[in-house]
Amino acid sequence: MSKPAFRVYFNDNKQWVNIHVAKSPAHFKRKNQCHAYYIAAETRKQRQGLFGYIYLSELNFSPMAHELVAHEVQHLIFDWVLTRKGMNISEKNEERIATMTGEISRRLWRKYERWANPRRRPAPRKQRRIPRKTRKTL
């Protein structure tokens, strides 16, 4: 499997999802017959470690980018709830789940923006050469 573009942490930074962004949206669509998908990790623990993978086509060119991310994050959240022993979506925990969904989406977009538009460091300035004082200038 290729190296992920970035990771998004959740559940108090104890778990994460690896995000892969395709270099060629057309190739991604042809190969997978979709624009994005979520896959659970082969082995995942309930409370810590790698939880899954989200694969996305290039988001800058898609008018449906936000919908795709929201859709895949929702798959991740449902999977997370289903793996928690004894946890069901109820009035008691719906706010926590909704908050976590929003937090994952926000973190994903912030990481994507940093990944897609890396801050370029300005070229170092040339130091102005200060002439040494010689006997003639004194």
Secondary structure, DSSP 4 states (H G I P E B T S, - for coil): -PPPSEEEEETTTTEEEEEEE-S-HHHHHHHHSSSEEEEE-SS--SSSEEEEEEEE--GGG-TTHHHHHHHHHHHHHHHHHHHSTT----TTTHHHHHHHHHHHHHHHHHHHHHHHSPPPPPPPPPPPPPPPP-TTT-
